[in-house]
């Protein structure tokens, strides 16, 4: 079992920045690839970013490429999502998730956090 807790969400103006954190507990954090997803009201859960077990590989959804950066600190059992140049369309609940391999589909992730609200005002 892996327990995940997101933090760092909030309200920010368009063009601003925000960093989300996801703290893990339970089984060995470095065994897992980690991902970030988001879900806006009335929309499907969308892939944002993923990172492999040691941080050597990362992938991003097209809508956030060049603006968001995923990273991890295995010693702290934490994964981060640095979000820059935020837009109103980035408003959503952001979830971190753990998987056995880097993946882009929610179904490939077995463990999920409770979510953190990010609201970007125009």
MDTraj code that builds the backbone (N, CA, C; nanometers):
import mdtraj as md
import numpy as np

residues = "UNK UNK UNK UNK UNK UNK UNK UNK UNK UNK UNK UNK UNK UNK UNK UNK UNK UNK UNK UNK UNK UNK UNK UNK UNK UNK UNK UNK UNK UNK UNK UNK UNK UNK UNK UNK UNK UNK UNK UNK UNK UNK UNK UNK UNK UNK UNK UNK UNK UNK UNK UNK UNK UNK UNK UNK UNK UNK UNK UNK UNK UNK UNK UNK UNK UNK UNK UNK UNK UNK UNK UNK UNK UNK UNK UNK UNK UNK UNK UNK UNK UNK UNK UNK UNK UNK UNK UNK UNK UNK UNK UNK UNK UNK UNK UNK UNK UNK UNK UNK UNK UNK UNK UNK UNK UNK UNK UNK UNK UNK UNK UNK UNK UNK UNK UNK UNK UNK UNK UNK UNK UNK".split()
xyz = np.array([
    [0.0830, -0.1191, 0.0000],
    [0.0000, 0.0000, 0.0000],
    [0.0868, 0.1246, 0.0000],
    [0.0407, 0.2226, -0.0730],
    [0.1056, 0.3539, -0.0767],
    [-0.0015, 0.4574, -0.0475],
    [0.0265, 0.5436, 0.0462],
    [-0.0644, 0.6533, 0.0757],
    [-0.0046, 0.7825, 0.0219],
    [-0.0875, 0.8618, -0.0452],
    [-0.0416, 0.9837, -0.1107],
    [-0.1239, 1.1025, -0.0621],
    [-0.0555, 1.2110, -0.0302],
    [-0.1237, 1.3312, 0.0172],
    [-0.0686, 1.4524, -0.0575],
    [-0.1574, 1.5189, -0.1318],
    [-0.1179, 1.6388, -0.2062],
    [-0.1298, 1.7632, -0.1185],
    [-0.0487, 1.8612, -0.1507],
    [-0.0567, 1.9911, -0.0842],
    [-0.0062, 2.0977, -0.1793],
    [-0.0360, 2.2236, -0.1463],
    [0.0152, 2.3341, -0.2253],
    [-0.0835, 2.3960, -0.3214],
    [-0.2039, 2.3428, -0.3271],
    [-0.3036, 2.4022, -0.4151],
    [-0.3500, 2.5373, -0.3635],
    [-0.4255, 2.6074, -0.4475],
    [-0.4776, 2.7362, -0.4051],
    [-0.5240, 2.8192, -0.5219],
    [-0.5405, 2.9488, -0.4956],
    [-0.5864, 3.0446, -0.5952],
    [-0.4683, 3.1282, -0.6423],
    [-0.4546, 3.1438, -0.7728],
    [-0.3444, 3.2209, -0.8301],
    [-0.3958, 3.2949, -0.9525],
    [-0.3372, 3.4084, -0.9801],
    [-0.3760, 3.4836, -1.0994],
    [-0.3116, 3.4246, -1.2241],
    [-0.3753, 3.4464, -1.3367],
    [-0.3199, 3.4014, -1.4639],
    [-0.1791, 3.4579, -1.4819],
    [-0.0898, 3.3726, -1.5301],
    [0.0497, 3.4111, -1.5471],
    [0.1356, 3.3807, -1.4263],
    [0.0723, 3.3445, -1.3172],
    [0.1445, 3.3152, -1.1947],
    [0.1957, 3.1729, -1.1888],
    [0.2547, 3.1389, -1.0745],
    [0.3148, 3.0076, -1.0544],
    [0.2652, 2.9450, -0.9246],
    [0.2722, 2.8139, -0.9218],
    [0.2304, 2.7377, -0.8044],
    [0.3053, 2.6052, -0.8080],
    [0.3409, 2.5547, -0.6904],
    [0.4061, 2.4244, -0.6825],
    [0.3224, 2.3310, -0.5971],
    [0.2872, 2.2186, -0.6531],
    [0.2174, 2.1138, -0.5797],
    [0.3182, 2.0124, -0.5286],
    [0.2912, 1.9592, -0.4108],
    [0.3717, 1.8524, -0.3533],
    [0.2829, 1.7320, -0.3268],
    [0.3421, 1.6172, -0.3327],
    [0.2704, 1.4931, -0.3025],
    [0.3624, 1.4087, -0.2165],
    [0.3246, 1.3919, -0.0900],
    [0.4036, 1.3143, 0.0044],
    [0.3515, 1.1715, 0.0110],
    [0.4426, 1.0773, 0.0048],
    [0.4061, 0.9361, 0.0060],
    [0.4469, 0.8704, 0.1369],
    [0.3715, 0.7721, 0.1743],
    [0.4063, 0.6895, 0.2893],
    [0.3674, 0.5465, 0.2568],
    [0.4228, 0.4541, 0.3313],
    [0.3925, 0.3138, 0.3065],
    [0.5104, 0.2446, 0.2401],
    [0.4828, 0.1751, 0.1326],
    [0.5873, 0.0974, 0.0663],
    [0.6942, 0.1877, 0.0064],
    [0.8044, 0.1303, -0.0330],
    [0.9197, 0.2033, -0.0813],
    [0.8823, 0.2947, -0.1970],
    [0.8967, 0.4232, -0.1732],
    [0.8573, 0.5230, -0.2724],
    [0.9329, 0.5056, -0.4026],
    [1.0601, 0.4737, -0.3948],
    [1.1419, 0.4666, -0.5157],
    [1.1074, 0.3467, -0.6032],
    [1.0200, 0.2607, -0.5575],
    [0.9743, 0.1501, -0.6418],
    [0.8749, 0.1949, -0.7481],
    [0.8217, 0.3164, -0.7327],
    [0.7094, 0.3592, -0.8135],
    [0.7432, 0.4745, -0.9063],
    [0.6853, 0.4668, -1.0265],
    [0.6745, 0.5850, -1.1099],
    [0.5593, 0.6685, -1.0549],
    [0.5688, 0.7981, -1.0739],
    [0.4674, 0.8875, -1.0201],
    [0.4082, 0.9730, -1.1305],
    [0.2814, 1.0035, -1.1157],
    [0.2158, 1.0868, -1.2153],
    [0.1284, 1.1924, -1.1519],
    [0.1012, 1.2950, -1.2307],
    [0.0043, 1.3981, -1.1936],
    [-0.1065, 1.3987, -1.2987],
    [-0.2284, 1.4048, -1.2523],
    [-0.3459, 1.4163, -1.3376],
    [-0.4296, 1.5335, -1.2861],
    [-0.5218, 1.5790, -1.3688],
    [-0.6132, 1.6835, -1.3247],
    [-0.7524, 1.6568, -1.3795],
    [-0.8500, 1.7085, -1.3100],
    [-0.9879, 1.6913, -1.3535],
    [-1.0657, 1.8182, -1.3247],
    [-1.1184, 1.8766, -1.4297],
    [-1.2042, 1.9938, -1.4182],
    [-1.3492, 1.9486, -1.4142],
    [-1.4376, 2.0298, -1.3600],
    [-1.5792, 1.9911, -1.3522],
    [-1.6372, 1.9552, -1.4882],
    [-1.7017, 1.8410, -1.4958],
    [-1.7658, 1.7980, -1.6194],
    [-1.6716, 1.7407, -1.7225],
    [-1.5431, 1.7283, -1.6878],
    [-1.4451, 1.6761, -1.7842],
    [-1.3809, 1.5488, -1.7318],
    [-1.3211, 1.4736, -1.8237],
    [-1.2512, 1.3516, -1.7856],
    [-1.1167, 1.3861, -1.7190],
    [-1.0666, 1.2890, -1.6441],
    [-0.9365, 1.3073, -1.5816],
    [-0.8296, 1.3129, -1.6914],
    [-0.7431, 1.4120, -1.6832],
    [-0.6455, 1.4396, -1.7880],
    [-0.5031, 1.4169, -1.7384],
    [-0.4222, 1.3535, -1.8201],
    [-0.2810, 1.3334, -1.7872],
    [-0.2068, 1.4667, -1.7903],
    [-0.1276, 1.4927, -1.6870],
    [-0.0487, 1.6146, -1.6797],
    [0.0995, 1.5840, -1.6961],
    [0.1525, 1.4950, -1.6136],
    [0.2954, 1.4651, -1.6174],
    [0.3218, 1.3342, -1.5451],
    [0.4339, 1.2721, -1.5804],
    [0.4769, 1.1501, -1.5133],
    [0.6285, 1.1481, -1.5060],
    [0.6799, 1.0773, -1.4075],
    [0.8242, 1.0676, -1.3878],
    [0.8584, 0.9257, -1.3447],
    [0.9715, 0.8758, -1.3944],
    [1.0070, 0.7386, -1.3611],
    [1.0664, 0.7315, -1.2198],
    [1.1084, 0.6133, -1.1793],
    [1.1415, 0.5905, -1.0393],
    [1.2583, 0.6753, -0.9897],
    [1.3545, 0.7052, -1.0758],
    [1.4729, 0.7787, -1.0293],
    [1.4789, 0.9213, -1.0831],
    [1.3741, 0.9653, -1.1507],
    [1.3716, 1.1013, -1.2030],
    [1.4452, 1.1191, -1.3336],
    [1.4918, 1.0106, -1.3933],
    [1.5690, 1.0201, -1.5157],
    [1.4855, 1.0378, -1.6413],
    [1.3567, 1.0169, -1.6289],
    [1.2678, 1.0298, -1.7445],
    [1.1376, 1.0946, -1.7000],
    [1.0900, 1.1892, -1.7791],
    [0.9629, 1.2546, -1.7505],
    [0.8861, 1.2750, -1.8799],
    [0.7568, 1.2727, -1.8706],
    [0.6721, 1.3002, -1.9862],
    [0.5612, 1.3958, -1.9448],
    [0.5069, 1.4687, -2.0431],
    [0.4093, 1.5737, -2.0143],
    [0.2937, 1.5701, -2.1126],
    [0.1781, 1.6110, -2.0657],
    [0.0666, 1.6292, -2.1556],
    [0.0900, 1.7501, -2.2448],
    [0.0313, 1.7495, -2.3622],
    [0.0561, 1.8563, -2.4583],
    [0.0162, 1.9932, -2.4047],
    [-0.0882, 1.9982, -2.3242],
    [-0.1394, 2.1266, -2.2782],
    [-0.0495, 2.1934, -2.1740],
    [0.0460, 2.1196, -2.1192],
    [0.1309, 2.1775, -2.0138],
    [0.2792, 2.1777, -2.0503],
    [0.3142, 2.1208, -2.1637],
    [0.4545, 2.1161, -2.2036],
    [0.5151, 2.2558, -2.2091],
    [0.6339, 2.2675, -2.1513],
    [0.7025, 2.3962, -2.1506],
    [0.6617, 2.4864, -2.0360],
    [0.5553, 2.4520, -1.9634],
    [0.5088, 2.5365, -1.8523],
    [0.5194, 2.4644, -1.7179],
    [0.4983, 2.3335, -1.7177],
    [0.5001, 2.2546, -1.5944],
    [0.6242, 2.1669, -1.5909],
    [0.6733, 2.1410, -1.4693],
    [0.7875, 2.0533, -1.4500],
    [0.7599, 1.9578, -1.3341],
    [0.7752, 1.8298, -1.3602],
    [0.7612, 1.7290, -1.2560],
    [0.8998, 1.6903, -1.2057],
    [0.9099, 1.6683, -1.0747],
    [1.0363, 1.6240, -1.0170],
    [1.0054, 1.5404, -0.8937],
    [1.1065, 1.4744, -0.8423],
    [1.0861, 1.3916, -0.7241],
    [1.2108, 1.3920, -0.6375],
    [1.1889, 1.3688, -0.5092],
    [1.2969, 1.3549, -0.4128],
    [1.2704, 1.2252, -0.3377],
    [1.3408, 1.1205, -0.3737],
    [1.3142, 0.9899, -0.3142],
    [1.3498, 0.9861, -0.1657],
    [1.4472, 1.0643, -0.1244],
    [1.4827, 1.0686, 0.0173],
    [1.3688, 1.1268, 0.1002],
    [1.2952, 1.2209, 0.0427],
    [1.1823, 1.2833, 0.1119],
    [1.0498, 1.2172, 0.0766],
    [1.0552, 1.1181, -0.0122],
    [0.9327, 1.0486, -0.0558],
    [0.8286, 1.1477, -0.1066],
    [0.8724, 1.2382, -0.1886],
    [0.7851, 1.3445, -0.2355],
    [0.8038, 1.3669, -0.3846],
    [0.6933, 1.3905, -0.4534],
    [0.6962, 1.4297, -0.5934],
    [0.6362, 1.5691, -0.6029],
    [0.6896, 1.6480, -0.6954],
    [0.6499, 1.7877, -0.7080],
    [0.5972, 1.8162, -0.8489],
    [0.5140, 1.9172, -0.8578],
    [0.4709, 1.9678, -0.9875],
    [0.4836, 2.1196, -0.9827],
    [0.5861, 2.1706, -1.0503],
    [0.6064, 2.3142, -1.0608],
    [0.5251, 2.3637, -1.1795],
    [0.4343, 2.4583, -1.1545],
    [0.3449, 2.5071, -1.2590],
    [0.3705, 2.6561, -1.2805],
    [0.4140, 2.6900, -1.4008],
    [0.4424, 2.8291, -1.4365],
    [0.3475, 2.8747, -1.5469],
    [0.3399, 3.0060, -1.5649],
    [0.2565, 3.0654, -1.6703],
    [0.1164, 3.0067, -1.6682],
    [0.0585, 3.0028, -1.5521],
    [-0.0726, 2.9390, -1.5362],
    [-0.1810, 3.0134, -1.6118],
    [-0.2761, 2.9370, -1.6624],
    [-0.3882, 2.9893, -1.7397],
    [-0.5187, 2.9511, -1.6703],
    [-0.6250, 3.0252, -1.6955],
    [-0.7542, 2.9876, -1.6356],
    [-0.7952, 2.8440, -1.6689],
    [-0.7588, 2.7965, -1.7868],
    [-0.7944, 2.6591, -1.8255],
    [-0.7151, 2.5531, -1.7496],
    [-0.6183, 2.5942, -1.6688],
    [-0.5476, 2.4998, -1.5818],
    [-0.6253, 2.4732, -1.4529],
    [-0.7340, 2.5458, -1.4316],
    [-0.8161, 2.5261, -1.3125],
    [-0.8727, 2.3849, -1.3091],
    [-0.8470, 2.3147, -1.2000],
    [-0.8897, 2.1759, -1.1857],
    [-0.8499, 2.1248, -1.0477],
    [-0.8972, 2.0067, -1.0162],
    [-0.8431, 1.9327, -0.9024],
    [-0.7265, 1.8504, -0.9543],
    [-0.6129, 1.8631, -0.8890],
    [-0.4917, 1.7939, -0.9310],
    [-0.4666, 1.6746, -0.8383],
    [-0.4410, 1.5592, -0.8997],
    [-0.4186, 1.4361, -0.8266],
    [-0.2791, 1.3819, -0.8552],
    [-0.2126, 1.3328, -0.7536],
    [-0.0912, 1.2558, -0.7783],
    [-0.1264, 1.1077, -0.7672],
    [-0.0472, 1.0269, -0.8341],
    [-0.0751, 0.8840, -0.8404],
    [0.0546, 0.8066, -0.8544],
    [0.0517, 0.6812, -0.8119],
    [0.1683, 0.5942, -0.8182],
    [0.1396, 0.4738, -0.9054],
    [0.2426, 0.4347, -0.9809],
    [0.2277, 0.3226, -1.0733],
    [0.3562, 0.2416, -1.0744],
    [0.3464, 0.1192, -1.1244],
    [0.4646, 0.0344, -1.1355],
    [0.5540, 0.0775, -1.2515],
    [0.4995, 0.1561, -1.3444],
    [0.5777, 0.2029, -1.4589],
    [0.5219, 0.3369, -1.5049],
    [0.6066, 0.4166, -1.5694],
    [0.5618, 0.5465, -1.6205],
    [0.4492, 0.5255, -1.7208],
    [0.3387, 0.5919, -1.6986],
    [0.2216, 0.5714, -1.7830],
    [0.1421, 0.7006, -1.7937],
    [0.0536, 0.7065, -1.8945],
    [-0.0254, 0.8266, -1.9175],
    [-0.1739, 0.8041, -1.8949],
    [-0.2156, 0.6808, -1.8734],
    [-0.3566, 0.6523, -1.8540],
    [-0.3881, 0.6352, -1.7056],
    [-0.4964, 0.6949, -1.6586],
    [-0.5324, 0.6792, -1.5172],
    [-0.5465, 0.5334, -1.4743],
    [-0.5935, 0.4481, -1.5629],
    [-0.6168, 0.3078, -1.5291],
    [-0.4869, 0.2352, -1.4942],
    [-0.3740, 0.2901, -1.5356],
    [-0.2446, 0.2271, -1.5083],
    [-0.1881, 0.2630, -1.3716],
    [-0.2575, 0.3473, -1.2986],
    [-0.2113, 0.3903, -1.1669],
    [-0.2970, 0.3259, -1.0589],
    [-0.2311, 0.2646, -0.9628],
    [-0.3038, 0.1897, -0.8608],
    [-0.3290, 0.2654, -0.7327],
    [-0.2568, 0.3740, -0.7125],
    [-0.2689, 0.4502, -0.5884],
    [-0.2879, 0.5971, -0.6221],
    [-0.3810, 0.6599, -0.5479],
    [-0.4171, 0.7990, -0.5768],
    [-0.4252, 0.8794, -0.4480],
    [-0.3904, 1.0070, -0.4593],
    [-0.4139, 1.0986, -0.3501],
    [-0.5561, 1.1516, -0.3538],
    [-0.5873, 1.2368, -0.2590],
    [-0.7243, 1.2872, -0.2459],
    [-0.7498, 1.4086, -0.3352],
    [-0.6450, 1.4671, -0.3886],
    [-0.6604, 1.5801, -0.4801],
    [-0.6375, 1.7143, -0.4137],
    [-0.5924, 1.8097, -0.4918],
    [-0.5705, 1.9467, -0.4455],
    [-0.6296, 2.0417, -0.5486],
    [-0.7097, 2.1375, -0.5022],
    [-0.7739, 2.2314, -0.5934],
    [-0.6765, 2.3408, -0.6347],
    [-0.6688, 2.3628, -0.7647],
    [-0.5939, 2.4754, -0.8203],
    [-0.6915, 2.5604, -0.8999],
    [-0.6986, 2.6875, -0.8652],
    [-0.7879, 2.7796, -0.9338],
    [-0.7053, 2.8957, -0.9880],
    [-0.7181, 2.9198, -1.1181],
    [-0.6444, 3.0273, -1.1839],
    [-0.7449, 3.1320, -1.2289],
    [-0.7319, 3.2509, -1.1754],
    [-0.8247, 3.3582, -1.2100],
    [-0.7701, 3.4394, -1.3264],
    [-0.8639, 3.4906, -1.4066],
    [-0.8222, 3.5680, -1.5254],
    [-0.8094, 3.7155, -1.4929],
])
top = md.Topology()
chain = top.add_chain()
for i, resn in enumerate(residues, 1):
    res = top.add_residue(resn, chain, resSeq=i)
    for name in ("N", "CA", "C"):
        top.add_atom(name, md.element.get_by_symbol(name[0]), res)
traj = md.Trajectory(xyz[None], top)
